[in-house]
């Protein structure tokens, strides 16, 4: 099982940032549902939880 927390959480002595998926034990699923989303299958997180890509400005040189 995997968890996507809504905020920074500690699990098994490690801290995980909000929105980053990590592996959890199935016996902890009920408790972890209080802190975020729990996924049954090991798939990637839904698009809504992915961080948006950084946009770079298209700056053209004034030298021509």
N, C-alpha and C positions, 0 to 999 in steps of 0.2 A: 504494500500500500504506500501511497505517497501523500504528502501534505503540502499545501500551499498556504502559508500563514498570512493573516491580515496585517500583522505587525511582527517585530523581531521577537522570536521565541527561543527558549532554551530547550533542548531535547537531547538526552543522553550525554550531557556534559559539553555540548556544542551549541553555539548560537547560530540561528538561521535568519536571514533578512526577509522582510515582507516581500511576497510575490515570487520568492525563489523556492522551487519544488525540492523536497527532500524525502528520503525513504523513512517510513515509520513501521513499527511492528503492528500487526493487525489487532492485537489486544489493546493498543493505545488509541485506536481510531475514535472511539466515543469521546474521549477526553480532548483529542486534538480537533474535533469538530467545533469545539467552543472557541478555538483560536484561529480557525481558517477553514479552508476547503480540503476535504479528504477524497482522494481518488482511489477507486478500487483497482484499476488496471494501471500498469506502468507506462502511461502515454505522456506525451508532452502536455504542458498546461494549456488551457484554452487561450485563445487570442486576447481575450479581455484582461488576462493577468500578465501578459508579456509587456515589458517596458517598451515604450515607443522608441523608434530609431532616432538617433541624433541627426539633426538637419544641419548641414553646413551651408554657409552663405556662398553663393557663386560670385566671387569678387574677381573682376577682370583687371588686369594690370593697365595702368594709364599709359604705359610705354607702348607706342605703336610704330 
